[in-house]
């Protein structure tokens, strides 16, 4: 049994799985869906979300099961990135514009906004201040 919010299950079903629509010329089929928990019920696997069964699969049909969740990949937020994940205000966007056009380093801009370097660069790209490599667009020849 596994409980993870935001988890996505990937089931690889055996090529001879029933019902017939699961089998495509004997090749395994991968099915993805959201679930928070899996439990055994006799020869069946039951997948649950919000306390309700969202899918039941015969155990004999499962060739592989992968449990993917954002929780396993999440990086701890640095104490210097207090604004991580928060929306950008118009005032903060204007400040970013002047900082990028004022030739501050990405690490300094990151420190001032209390966001990661990748977050401030991504916002600068969204504002069309820089390209995907971080090069200022007003200086491109």
C-alpha positions as YAML, in Angstrom:
chain: A
units: angstrom
residues:
- id: 1
  name: UNK
  ca: [0.00, 0.00, 0.00]
- id: 2
  name: UNK
  ca: [1.28, 3.43, -0.91]
- id: 3
  name: UNK
  ca: [-0.22, 6.86, -0.21]
- id: 4
  name: UNK
  ca: [1.13, 9.76, -2.26]
- id: 5
  name: UNK
  ca: [-0.82, 12.83, -3.26]
- id: 6
  name: UNK
  ca: [-0.36, 13.68, -6.91]
- id: 7
  name: UNK
  ca: [0.87, 10.20, -7.80]
- id: 8
  name: UNK
  ca: [0.58, 8.85, -11.31]
- id: 9
  name: UNK
  ca: [0.50, 5.10, -11.83]
- id: 10
  name: UNK
  ca: [1.93, 3.53, -14.94]
- id: 11
  name: UNK
  ca: [0.88, -0.07, -15.45]
- id: 12
  name: UNK
  ca: [2.45, -2.22, -18.10]
- id: 13
  name: UNK
  ca: [-0.11, -4.85, -18.88]
- id: 14
  name: UNK
  ca: [0.93, -8.21, -20.30]
- id: 15
  name: UNK
  ca: [0.48, -8.67, -24.05]
- id: 16
  name: UNK
  ca: [-2.15, -11.36, -23.55]
- id: 17
  name: UNK
  ca: [-4.13, -9.40, -20.99]
- id: 18
  name: UNK
  ca: [-7.91, -9.50, -20.87]
- id: 19
  name: UNK
  ca: [-10.11, -7.88, -22.05]
- id: 20
  name: UNK
  ca: [-8.95, -8.13, -25.66]
- id: 21
  name: UNK
  ca: [-8.70, -4.35, -26.20]
- id: 22
  name: UNK
  ca: [-5.74, -4.30, -23.80]
- id: 23
  name: UNK
  ca: [-3.64, -6.52, -26.04]
- id: 24
  name: UNK
  ca: [-2.34, -5.02, -29.29]
- id: 25
  name: UNK
  ca: [-0.91, -7.92, -31.30]
- id: 26
  name: UNK
  ca: [0.64, -9.48, -28.22]
- id: 27
  name: UNK
  ca: [2.64, -6.38, -27.23]
- id: 28
  name: UNK
  ca: [2.51, -5.05, -23.66]
- id: 29
  name: UNK
  ca: [0.37, -1.95, -23.19]
- id: 30
  name: UNK
  ca: [1.11, 0.90, -20.77]
- id: 31
  name: UNK
  ca: [-1.81, 2.61, -19.05]
- id: 32
  name: UNK
  ca: [-1.38, 5.75, -16.92]
- id: 33
  name: UNK
  ca: [-3.84, 7.17, -14.40]
- id: 34
  name: UNK
  ca: [-3.90, 9.05, -11.10]
- id: 35
  name: UNK
  ca: [-4.22, 7.15, -7.83]
- id: 36
  name: UNK
  ca: [-3.23, 7.66, -4.21]
- id: 37
  name: UNK
  ca: [-3.17, 4.09, -3.02]
- id: 38
  name: UNK
  ca: [-3.06, 0.51, -4.28]
- id: 39
  name: UNK
  ca: [-4.32, -2.52, -2.41]
- id: 40
  name: UNK
  ca: [-4.56, -6.26, -3.07]
- id: 41
  name: UNK
  ca: [-8.03, -7.72, -3.20]
- id: 42
  name: UNK
  ca: [-7.56, -11.43, -3.81]
- id: 43
  name: UNK
  ca: [-6.19, -11.81, -7.34]
- id: 44
  name: UNK
  ca: [-6.95, -8.15, -8.16]
- id: 45
  name: UNK
  ca: [-5.13, -4.87, -7.66]
- id: 46
  name: UNK
  ca: [-7.39, -2.00, -6.71]
- id: 47
  name: UNK
  ca: [-6.25, 1.57, -7.27]
- id: 48
  name: UNK
  ca: [-7.89, 4.25, -5.13]
- id: 49
  name: UNK
  ca: [-8.15, 8.02, -5.23]
- id: 50
  name: UNK
  ca: [-10.00, 10.03, -2.58]
- id: 51
  name: UNK
  ca: [-11.06, 6.76, -0.93]
- id: 52
  name: UNK
  ca: [-12.80, 5.37, -4.04]
- id: 53
  name: UNK
  ca: [-11.66, 2.62, -6.37]
- id: 54
  name: UNK
  ca: [-10.70, 4.21, -9.70]
- id: 55
  name: UNK
  ca: [-9.43, 1.06, -11.40]
- id: 56
  name: UNK
  ca: [-9.32, -2.67, -10.75]
- id: 57
  name: UNK
  ca: [-6.86, -4.86, -12.66]
- id: 58
  name: UNK
  ca: [-6.31, -8.63, -12.41]
- id: 59
  name: UNK
  ca: [-2.88, -9.17, -10.87]
- id: 60
  name: UNK
  ca: [-2.08, -11.76, -13.55]
- id: 61
  name: UNK
  ca: [-2.34, -9.05, -16.24]
- id: 62
  name: UNK
  ca: [0.22, -6.73, -14.68]
- id: 63
  name: UNK
  ca: [3.69, -7.06, -16.18]
- id: 64
  name: UNK
  ca: [5.11, -3.95, -14.42]
- id: 65
  name: UNK
  ca: [3.94, -1.11, -12.19]
- id: 66
  name: UNK
  ca: [5.62, 2.27, -11.84]
- id: 67
  name: UNK
  ca: [4.55, 4.76, -9.20]
- id: 68
  name: UNK
  ca: [5.51, 8.33, -10.10]
- id: 69
  name: UNK
  ca: [4.95, 11.24, -7.79]
- id: 70
  name: UNK
  ca: [6.12, 14.81, -7.60]
- id: 71
  name: UNK
  ca: [7.00, 14.18, -3.96]
- id: 72
  name: UNK
  ca: [9.88, 11.86, -4.85]
- id: 73
  name: UNK
  ca: [11.37, 14.42, -7.23]
- id: 74
  name: UNK
  ca: [10.78, 17.55, -5.17]
- id: 75
  name: UNK
  ca: [13.85, 19.49, -4.19]
- id: 76
  name: UNK
  ca: [13.95, 21.07, -0.78]
- id: 77
  name: UNK
  ca: [13.36, 24.80, -1.04]
- id: 78
  name: UNK
  ca: [16.42, 26.74, -0.03]
- id: 79
  name: UNK
  ca: [15.86, 29.26, 2.73]
- id: 80
  name: UNK
  ca: [17.19, 31.90, 0.32]
- id: 81
  name: UNK
  ca: [14.35, 31.07, -2.14]
- id: 82
  name: UNK
  ca: [11.41, 32.17, 0.02]
- id: 83
  name: UNK
  ca: [9.37, 33.20, -3.04]
- id: 84
  name: UNK
  ca: [9.74, 29.84, -4.79]
- id: 85
  name: UNK
  ca: [6.44, 28.84, -6.35]
- id: 86
  name: UNK
  ca: [4.71, 32.17, -5.72]
- id: 87
  name: UNK
  ca: [3.25, 34.31, -8.51]
- id: 88
  name: UNK
  ca: [5.18, 37.25, -9.84]
- id: 89
  name: UNK
  ca: [3.64, 40.65, -9.06]
- id: 90
  name: UNK
  ca: [3.69, 43.44, -11.65]
- id: 91
  name: UNK
  ca: [6.05, 45.38, -9.39]
- id: 92
  name: UNK
  ca: [8.41, 42.41, -9.20]
- id: 93
  name: UNK
  ca: [8.29, 42.01, -12.99]
- id: 94
  name: UNK
  ca: [9.23, 45.67, -13.46]
- id: 95
  name: UNK
  ca: [12.08, 45.24, -10.99]
- id: 96
  name: UNK
  ca: [13.26, 42.16, -12.93]
- id: 97
  name: UNK
  ca: [13.14, 44.11, -16.20]
- id: 98
  name: UNK
  ca: [15.36, 46.88, -14.83]
- id: 99
  name: UNK
  ca: [17.77, 44.38, -13.26]
- id: 100
  name: UNK
  ca: [18.15, 42.32, -16.44]
- id: 101
  name: UNK
  ca: [18.53, 45.41, -18.62]
- id: 102
  name: UNK
  ca: [20.94, 46.83, -16.02]
- id: 103
  name: UNK
  ca: [23.31, 43.90, -16.53]
- id: 104
  name: UNK
  ca: [23.09, 42.37, -13.06]
- id: 105
  name: UNK
  ca: [24.29, 38.78, -12.77]
- id: 106
  name: UNK
  ca: [21.66, 36.03, -12.64]
- id: 107
  name: UNK
  ca: [22.82, 35.07, -9.16]
- id: 108
  name: UNK
  ca: [22.33, 38.65, -7.92]
- id: 109
  name: UNK
  ca: [18.87, 38.89, -9.52]
- id: 110
  name: UNK
  ca: [18.05, 35.52, -7.93]
- id: 111
  name: UNK
  ca: [19.17, 36.76, -4.51]
- id: 112
  name: UNK
  ca: [17.15, 39.98, -4.77]
- id: 113
  name: UNK
  ca: [13.95, 38.17, -5.73]
- id: 114
  name: UNK
  ca: [14.52, 35.30, -3.31]
- id: 115
  name: UNK
  ca: [13.97, 32.85, -6.19]
- id: 116
  name: UNK
  ca: [16.23, 30.36, -7.94]
- id: 117
  name: UNK
  ca: [18.37, 31.44, -10.89]
- id: 118
  name: UNK
  ca: [16.29, 29.20, -13.16]
- id: 119
  name: UNK
  ca: [13.07, 30.85, -11.93]
- id: 120
  name: UNK
  ca: [14.25, 34.40, -12.62]
- id: 121
  name: UNK
  ca: [15.65, 33.40, -16.02]
- id: 122
  name: UNK
  ca: [12.37, 31.67, -16.91]
- id: 123
  name: UNK
  ca: [10.43, 34.82, -16.02]
- id: 124
  name: UNK
  ca: [12.85, 36.92, -18.07]
- id: 125
  name: UNK
  ca: [12.22, 34.60, -21.02]
- id: 126
  name: UNK
  ca: [8.43, 34.93, -20.52]
- id: 127
  name: UNK
  ca: [8.85, 38.71, -20.55]
- id: 128
  name: UNK
  ca: [10.95, 38.42, -23.74]
- id: 129
  name: UNK
  ca: [13.90, 40.10, -22.10]
- id: 130
  name: UNK
  ca: [16.27, 37.21, -22.87]
- id: 131
  name: UNK
  ca: [16.30, 34.14, -25.10]
- id: 132
  name: UNK
  ca: [16.33, 30.54, -23.84]
- id: 133
  name: UNK
  ca: [20.09, 30.72, -23.27]
- id: 134
  name: UNK
  ca: [19.80, 33.86, -21.13]
- id: 135
  name: UNK
  ca: [21.12, 36.25, -23.81]
- id: 136
  name: UNK
  ca: [19.45, 39.68, -23.77]
- id: 137
  name: UNK
  ca: [17.13, 40.12, -26.74]
- id: 138
  name: UNK
  ca: [17.81, 43.86, -27.02]
- id: 139
  name: UNK
  ca: [21.45, 43.05, -27.80]
- id: 140
  name: UNK
  ca: [20.90, 40.35, -30.43]
- id: 141
  name: UNK
  ca: [22.34, 41.45, -33.79]
...
